[in-house]
Amino acid sequence: MLFMDIMTWDKKDDMEIGKRYESWEYPKGYNEIASWSDLSSCRVFVVYELENAEAYANATFPWRDVIDCETIPVMNTEKAIEITTKLMSQ
């Protein structure tokens, strides 16, 4: 299943975020698909697939002191329409 994280932080933490990110590697089981930086604020969007809950915990725990993370389950729109159509016809 795919997820999207919206990660935000206080601008006072910019230097700390940058320092940590330089050496950051996603943990095993956390497969990043794409990421985007919001050029107007302190925010990043990451789309990824997880192999297990432990991978999610390993990816988010080290950042909890400086980043607020909102996790949203997402799906390709065509697939979502296919599933919704199927459910509505039952």
GUKOLTOR-741611 format. One record per atom (N, C-alpha, C): x, z, y negated. Coordinates in pm, whole numbers, padded with zeros to 5 digits, always signed. Layout:
BEGIN
XZY...
# end
This chain:
BEGIN
+00085+00000+00118+00000+00000+00000+00088+00000-00123+00039-00067-00227+00113-00076-00352+00069+00033-00450+00165+00076-00529+00140+00175-00633+00207+00130-00762+00153+00178-00875+00218+00157-01003+00235+00294-01068+00355+00320-01112+00380+00442-01190+00393+00405-01336+00331+00484-01420+00352+00477-01564+00428+00604-01599+00553+00586-01636+00640+00700-01666+00665+00708-01815+00639+00825-01871+00658+00846-02014+00747+00967-02036+00813+00969-02152+00899+01082-02185+00907+01098-02336+00954+01211-02377+00973+01242-02518+01101+01172-02565+01097+01116-02686+01214+01043-02736+01339+01129-02745+01323+01261-02754+01440+01348-02757+01518+01343-02626+01452+01296-02519+01516+01289-02387+01574+01152-02355+01573+01059-02451+01624+00924-02428+01766+00923-02369+01854+01000-02425+01994+00999-02379+02004+01053-02236+01930+01157-02206+01932+01214-02071+01874+01115-01970+01765+01048-02007+01704+00948-01920+01805+00836-01892+01868+00786-01996+01966+00678-01980+02083+00719-01892+02132+00839-01912+02245+00890-01832+02208+00896-01684+02091+00949-01654+02048+00960-01514+02022+00822-01453+01962+00733-01532+01924+00602-01478+02046+00518-01440+02158+00538-01512+02280+00462-01483+02324+00476-01338+02303+00592-01279+02347+00615-01141+02230+00625-01042+02109+00595-01088+01990+00611-01005+01979+00503-00897+01943+00545-00779+01908+00454-00670+01779+00505-00607+01685+00414-00584+01561+00455-00521+01590+00503-00379+01519+00604-00334+01542+00656-00199+01490+00559-00091+01539+00577+00029+01494+00497+00143+01343+00514+00158+01275+00403+00180+01130+00407+00197+01051+00382+00070+01121+00375-00044+01059+00345-00173+01108+00206-00212+01020+00109-00200+01060-00031-00220+01006-00083-00353+01094-00087-00453+01055-00135-00585+01026-00284-00580+00914-00324-00638+00876-00465-00645+00909-00521-00783+00876-00444-00886+00903-00488-01023+00897-00367-01116+00965-00379-01229+00957-00275-01332+00966-00339-01469+00901-00274-01565+00899-00323-01702+00918-00205-01796+00990-00229-01903+01008-00128-02008+00920-00162-02126+00852-00062-02178+00771-00078-02299+00868-00070-02416+00885-00180-02486+00982-00184-02596+00936-00109-02720+00810-00069-02724+00758-00001-02842+00754+00150-02829+00779+00202-02708+00773+00347-02691+00857+00390-02571+00850+00516-02539+00926+00574-02428+00841+00569-02302+00835+00449-02243+00747+00429-02128+00802+00317-02040+00788+00337-01908+00829+00237-01809+00717+00223-01707+00699+00101-01658+00600+00072-01553+00676+00024-01430+00646+00080-01314+00712+00040-01190+00605+00015-01083+00613-00101-01019+00527-00133-00906+00612-00126-00781+00561-00059-00678+00640-00037-00558+00550-00018-00437+00613-00024-00321+00545+00003-00195+00615+00120-00129+00538+00207-00067+00595+00326-00003+00584+00318+00148+00687+00366+00215+00681+00377+00360+00622+00511+00402+00637+00614+00315+00584+00746+00348+00582+00834+00223+00515+00946+00233+00502+01038+00120+00635+01101+00082+00723+01119+00179+00854+01177+00150+00934+01088+00053+00922+00957+00069+00991+00865-00021+00941+00884-00165+00810+00903-00180+00754+00926-00313+00809+01055-00373+00809+01161-00294+00859+01290-00343+01006+01280-00381+01085+01211-00299+01228+01196-00328+01254+01113-00453+01163+01023-00484+01180+00939-00603+01134+01008-00731+01034+01094-00721+00979+01155-00842+01034+01294-00873+01068+01370-00772+01111+01508-00793+01230+01521-00890+01333+01439-00877+01449+01455-00966+01419+01431-01114+01305+01372-01145+01272+01337-01283+01167+01429-01346+01111+01521-01269+00997+01601-01316+01025+01679-01444+01148+01713-01469+01178+01794-01588+01182+01712-01717+01190+01578-01706+01200+01496-01828+01098+01383-01836+01027+01355-01727+00933+01243-01726+00796+01288-01676+00691+01239-01742+00555+01253-01693+00522+01125-01618+00476+01139-01495+00452+01024-01409+00306+01017-01368+00242+00906-01403+00105+00881-01359+00111+00775-01250+00063+00807-01131+00069+00715-01017-00070+00658-00990-00075+00524-00979-00202+00454-00963-00192+00360-00842-00285+00370-00745-00285+00272-00637-00333+00138-00693-00264+00029-00662-00300-00102-00715-00307-00205-00602-00374-00316-00633-00390-00423-00535-00399-00555-00609-00348-00661-00548-00363-00795-00601-00511-00820-00626-00546-00878-00741-00685-00895-00778-00762-00980-00678-00701-01087-00628-00770-01170-00529-00805-01090-00404-00713-01007-00358-00737-00923-00241-00847-00822-00270-00845-00762-00389-00948-00664-00427-01086-00729-00428-01097-00852-00478-01225-00923-00480-01270-00951-00338-01177-00992-00252-01209-01019-00111-01266-00894-00043-01201-00781-00064-01246-00655-00003-01381-00614-00060-01396-00623-00191-01521-00584-00256-01638-00671-00208-01613-00800-00199-01716-00892-00150-01757-00856-00008-01661-00827+00074-01688-00789+00214-01771-00659+00219-01732-00560+00139-01805-00434+00137-01948-00449+00087-01966-00534-00012-02099-00555-00070-02192-00628+00026-02136-00705+00118-02220-00782+00211-02261-00700+00334-02211-00581+00344-02243-00496+00461-02374-00423+00441
# end
